[in-house]
Amino acid sequence: MFIYFFTKEKCLDLLKLEIKIRLPEFKLSFGHKGFVTYKVPEKFDENFFETFSPFFAYTWGKTFKEPIDSGLIRFELNKNVVFYGEDRNHFHEKFNLFQVYDETLPADCPSRAYLKLKDAQKFFTLDFCSNESILEWGCAPGGMSFFLLNQNLKVTGVDAGLMSDKILAHDEFSFYQMSVHDFLPKTQQTTFDYLISDLNLPPKDVIDLILNALEIIQIKKMILVHLKCNGEKDLKAICNISKKFSNYQINRQMLPSHGRETLITLNPI
């Protein structure tokens, strides 16, 4: 039996490193651009696959035949394929979204970060309600804030950088031009519906900031955190996130708009 993954070509090295860390007994079988397969050990417990989810693949599954090439036709022909966490139609919908991705931004949007939330809403079916409160870390220059404000949400942004004048002028946007570390002991608002983080910091530092924040503030619905990965140290911190948030349901998804990063969602259990 073989397990296969589709990822972005620029993230293939991160995916291989992730498999080396999390599934060291798997043997690399085939790789081409953003496609890779591994041979599964004969005595491996297949129940593991029901809960396993990769950080740096956008879709994956298993096949009982070794693929000859990376074409989806090959998988359709052999029929011995399992798509984990999704049916065949969802698999192809996701595959096509990554292959042909629309990067068009609204004309007055401050940055491409807008696309990350647009993608997250699509993959996780985020159901924002009007007037809900958002705490946004790493908000400058305002791409995600632009998306959130257009959803009629109340946004509190924290960033040491400069924000777009258009965002600053919005009635439902409050801005704290400082680091998150400096913001936490000063905040007067202690309850938010969502925390969204896009900090340009190592994953371990971001995770520690979230843990510290949860001792001060309450997040009622969901935490969404984009984690950048620049090597093995970062990847190990990402892989250990479940140990840090045992009281949360954790989901993960690499998004079409991502660079070398992944999105983690944390829902209080």
C-alpha positions in Angstrom: 0.0 0.0 0.0 1.2 3.5 -0.8 0.2 6.9 0.6 0.2 9.9 -1.7 0.3 13.7 -1.2 -0.3 16.8 -3.4 1.4 19.9 -2.2 2.8 23.2 -3.7 6.1 22.6 -5.5 7.8 25.2 -3.3 6.6 23.3 -0.2 7.7 19.8 -1.3 10.8 19.9 0.9 8.7 20.9 3.9 6.2 18.0 3.2 9.1 15.5 3.0 10.6 16.8 6.2 7.2 16.6 7.9 6.8 12.9 6.8 10.3 12.2 8.1 9.4 13.7 11.5 5.9 12.3 11.8 6.2 9.0 9.9 9.8 8.0 9.9 9.1 4.4 9.0 7.5 5.3 5.6 9.7 4.9 2.5 9.8 7.5 -0.2 8.6 5.9 -3.4 8.0 8.6 -6.1 8.1 12.3 -6.4 7.5 14.8 -9.1 7.0 18.6 -8.6 4.2 18.9 -6.0 3.3 15.2 -6.0 4.9 12.5 -3.8 4.2 8.9 -2.6 5.4 6.8 0.2 5.3 3.0 0.7 3.5 2.1 3.9 5.1 -0.6 6.2 3.2 -3.9 5.9 2.3 -4.1 9.7 1.3 -0.4 9.9 -2.0 0.2 11.7 -4.4 1.6 9.0 -6.6 3.2 11.7 -4.0 5.8 12.0 -5.1 7.3 8.7 -8.5 8.1 10.1 -7.0 10.9 12.3 -3.8 11.8 10.5 -3.7 15.1 8.7 -0.6 16.7 7.1 0.3 20.3 7.6 2.0 20.8 4.2 -0.3 19.0 1.8 -3.5 20.3 0.4 -4.9 16.8 -0.2 -3.8 13.2 0.3 -4.9 9.6 0.4 -3.8 6.0 -0.1 -3.6 3.7 -3.1 -2.9 0.0 -3.3 -0.8 0.3 -6.4 2.4 2.3 -6.9 1.6 5.2 -9.3 3.6 5.5 -12.5 3.2 9.3 -12.8 1.6 12.2 -11.0 -1.5 12.3 -13.3 -4.9 12.1 -11.7 -6.0 9.8 -14.5 -3.7 7.2 -13.0 -5.7 7.3 -9.8 -9.0 7.2 -11.6 -8.0 4.1 -13.6 -6.7 1.9 -10.8 -9.9 2.6 -8.6 -8.0 1.3 -5.6 -7.8 4.8 -4.0 -9.0 6.3 -0.8 -9.5 10.0 -0.3 -9.2 10.8 3.4 -11.5 13.4 4.9 -13.3 14.0 1.6 -15.2 12.2 -1.2 -13.9 12.0 -4.8 -15.8 15.1 -5.9 -14.4 17.2 -3.1 -10.9 15.9 -3.8 -11.1 17.1 -7.4 -12.6 20.4 -6.4 -9.7 21.1 -4.1 -7.2 19.8 -6.6 -8.5 22.1 -9.3 -8.6 25.1 -6.9 -4.9 24.8 -6.3 -4.0 24.2 -9.9 -6.0 27.1 -11.3 -6.1 29.8 -8.6 -7.6 33.2 -8.9 -5.3 35.8 -7.2 -7.4 38.8 -8.1 -7.7 41.4 -5.3 -10.3 44.1 -4.9 -9.0 47.3 -6.4 -8.6 49.1 -3.1 -7.4 46.2 -1.0 -4.1 47.0 0.9 -2.4 43.5 0.6 -2.6 39.9 -0.6 -3.3 38.8 3.0 -7.0 39.3 2.0 -6.7 36.1 0.0 -5.7 34.1 3.0 -9.0 34.8 4.8 -11.0 34.4 1.6 -9.4 30.9 1.2 -9.9 30.1 4.9 -13.6 30.9 4.7 -13.9 28.6 1.7 -12.0 25.6 3.2 -13.4 25.9 6.7 -16.8 27.3 6.0 -16.3 30.2 8.4 -19.7 31.6 9.4 -19.0 35.1 10.5 -22.0 36.9 12.0 -22.5 40.7 11.7 -20.9 42.7 14.6 -18.8 39.8 15.9 -15.5 40.9 17.4 -12.2 40.0 15.9 -8.7 40.3 17.5 -6.2 40.4 14.6 -2.5 40.0 15.2 -0.1 41.0 12.4 -2.7 43.1 10.7 -0.5 45.6 8.8 -1.0 46.9 6.1 -4.6 45.7 6.3 -5.4 43.0 3.8 -7.2 40.7 6.3 -8.7 43.7 8.0 -10.2 44.7 4.7 -11.8 41.3 4.3 -13.2 41.3 7.9 -14.6 44.8 7.8 -16.4 44.0 4.6 -18.1 41.2 6.5 -19.5 43.8 8.9 -17.2 42.7 11.8 -15.6 44.7 14.5 -11.8 44.4 14.3 -9.1 45.2 16.8 -5.8 45.2 15.0 -2.3 44.8 16.6 0.9 45.4 14.6 4.0 47.4 15.0 3.8 48.3 11.3 1.9 50.9 9.4 -1.8 50.4 8.4 -3.6 51.6 5.3 -5.3 54.9 5.8 -8.5 53.4 4.4 -8.5 50.8 7.1 -7.7 53.3 9.9 -10.6 55.5 8.8 -13.2 52.7 9.2 -15.5 53.2 12.2 -15.3 49.5 13.2 -11.5 49.3 13.3 -9.4 49.9 16.3 -5.6 49.9 15.9 -2.8 49.3 18.4 0.6 50.1 16.8 2.7 47.9 19.0 3.9 44.3 19.4 1.4 41.7 20.6 3.7 41.2 23.6 3.2 44.9 24.6 -0.5 44.8 23.8 -1.6 41.9 26.0 -1.1 43.6 29.4 -2.7 46.8 28.2 -5.9 45.5 26.6 -9.2 46.6 28.2 -11.3 44.2 26.2 -11.0 40.6 27.5 -13.5 38.8 25.3 -13.4 38.3 21.5 -15.3 36.0 19.2 -12.2 35.2 17.0 -8.5 35.5 17.2 -6.7 35.7 13.8 -2.9 35.7 13.7 -0.7 36.3 10.7 2.5 37.2 12.6 5.8 37.0 10.9 7.4 35.2 13.8 8.7 31.7 14.3 5.9 29.2 15.1 7.1 28.5 18.6 6.9 32.3 19.4 3.4 32.6 18.0 2.2 29.5 19.9 3.6 30.9 23.1 1.9 34.2 22.5 -1.4 32.5 22.0 -1.0 30.5 25.2 -0.1 33.7 27.1 -3.0 35.5 25.6 -5.5 32.8 26.7 -4.6 33.5 30.3 -5.8 37.1 29.8 -8.5 37.0 27.1 -11.3 34.7 26.2 -11.8 33.6 22.5 -15.4 32.3 22.3 -15.5 30.8 18.8 -12.3 30.1 17.0 -8.5 30.8 16.7 -7.1 31.0 13.2 -3.3 31.1 13.1 -1.1 31.2 10.0 2.3 29.7 10.8 5.4 30.3 8.7 7.9 27.6 8.3 11.6 28.1 7.6 13.1 24.8 8.5 13.1 21.8 10.8 13.0 23.7 14.0 9.8 25.6 12.9 8.3 22.4 11.6 8.8 20.5 14.8 7.1 23.3 16.7 4.1 23.1 14.3 3.9 19.3 14.6 3.8 19.6 18.4 0.9 22.0 18.5 -1.6 19.4 19.5 0.3 18.9 22.8 0.0 22.6 23.6 -3.8 22.8 22.9 -5.2 19.6 24.3 -8.6 21.3 25.1 -9.1 22.4 21.5 -10.3 20.7 18.3 -7.4 21.3 15.8 -7.7 21.4 12.1 -5.1 22.3 9.5 -5.0 23.3 5.9 -2.4 24.6 3.5 -4.2 27.3 1.4 -3.7 28.3 -2.3 -2.7 31.8 -1.2 0.0 30.5 1.2 3.7 30.7 0.8 5.7 28.3 3.0 3.1 28.3 5.7 0.0 26.5 6.9 -3.3 27.5 8.6 -4.2 26.0 12.0 -7.7 26.4 13.4 -8.4 25.9 17.2 -12.0 25.4 18.4 -12.6 25.2 22.1 -14.0 21.8 23.0 
